Amino acid sequence: MKIPAKTVFYTIERTIKTYRKFSKKHFLKVVDDITVDQKLVLQYLNDHPELSQNEIAELVFKDNASLTRMIDLMVRKGFLKRSINPDDRRRFNIELTPKGKEILEKLAPVIITNRKKAFAGISQEELMQLDTTLNKIISNLNND
């Protein structure tokens, strides 16, 4: 087996995947059958109900087709409700159901605990420097 190059991008990707796996494991202790991406969609819709499906897709790094499938599944699970937009019949309104809101409430303390675990031994200054550095990389790549 060839070992991938140990670049910072490899480490970033590995960190994200490790955190997502850790989060999902702890989510499933509290809520059956939810993914990290589904939780993110619920959170964005809860905090910003005016967001369009395209905007949500961008925020969760999904293409529209993937997000549509995810929303369909979340409607079947009872997390979301979809209705036709009365102003534009080609669009849908998507909103949290009481079950979706309950899931967010149940997961809130889990997320706090997950983040504490992830950031253990890391100072606020180190986190701020990491954020600054990652945002510089994003800016460098967007200014192409």
WOHUPE-V58853 format. One record per residue. N is the residue number from 0. SS is DSSP state (@ for helix, = for strand, . for the rest). Layout:
BEGIN
n=N ss=SS
n=N ss=SS
END
This chain:
BEGIN
n=0 ss=.
n=1 ss=.
n=2 ss=.
n=3 ss=.
n=4 ss=.
n=5 ss=.
n=6 ss=.
n=7 ss=@
n=8 ss=@
n=9 ss=@
n=10 ss=@
n=11 ss=@
n=12 ss=@
n=13 ss=@
n=14 ss=@
n=15 ss=@
n=16 ss=@
n=17 ss=@
n=18 ss=@
n=19 ss=@
n=20 ss=@
n=21 ss=@
n=22 ss=@
n=23 ss=@
n=24 ss=@
n=25 ss=@
n=26 ss=@
n=27 ss=.
n=28 ss=.
n=29 ss=.
n=30 ss=.
n=31 ss=.
n=32 ss=.
n=33 ss=.
n=34 ss=.
n=35 ss=@
n=36 ss=@
n=37 ss=@
n=38 ss=@
n=39 ss=@
n=40 ss=@
n=41 ss=@
n=42 ss=@
n=43 ss=@
n=44 ss=@
n=45 ss=@
n=46 ss=@
n=47 ss=.
n=48 ss=.
n=49 ss=.
n=50 ss=.
n=51 ss=.
n=52 ss=@
n=53 ss=@
n=54 ss=@
n=55 ss=@
n=56 ss=@
n=57 ss=@
n=58 ss=@
n=59 ss=.
n=60 ss=.
n=61 ss=.
n=62 ss=.
n=63 ss=@
n=64 ss=@
n=65 ss=@
n=66 ss=@
n=67 ss=@
n=68 ss=@
n=69 ss=@
n=70 ss=@
n=71 ss=@
n=72 ss=@
n=73 ss=@
n=74 ss=@
n=75 ss=@
n=76 ss=.
n=77 ss=.
n=78 ss=.
n=79 ss==
n=80 ss==
n=81 ss==
n=82 ss==
n=83 ss==
n=84 ss=.
n=85 ss=.
n=86 ss=.
n=87 ss=.
n=88 ss=.
n=89 ss=.
n=90 ss=.
n=91 ss==
n=92 ss==
n=93 ss==
n=94 ss==
n=95 ss==
n=96 ss=.
n=97 ss=@
n=98 ss=@
n=99 ss=@
n=100 ss=@
n=101 ss=@
n=102 ss=@
n=103 ss=@
n=104 ss=@
n=105 ss=@
n=106 ss=@
n=107 ss=@
n=108 ss=@
n=109 ss=@
n=110 ss=@
n=111 ss=@
n=112 ss=@
n=113 ss=@
n=114 ss=@
n=115 ss=@
n=116 ss=@
n=117 ss=@
n=118 ss=.
n=119 ss=.
n=120 ss=.
n=121 ss=.
n=122 ss=.
n=123 ss=@
n=124 ss=@
n=125 ss=@
n=126 ss=@
n=127 ss=@
n=128 ss=@
n=129 ss=@
n=130 ss=@
n=131 ss=@
n=132 ss=@
n=133 ss=@
n=134 ss=@
n=135 ss=@
n=136 ss=@
n=137 ss=@
n=138 ss=@
n=139 ss=@
n=140 ss=@
n=141 ss=@
n=142 ss=.
n=143 ss=.
END
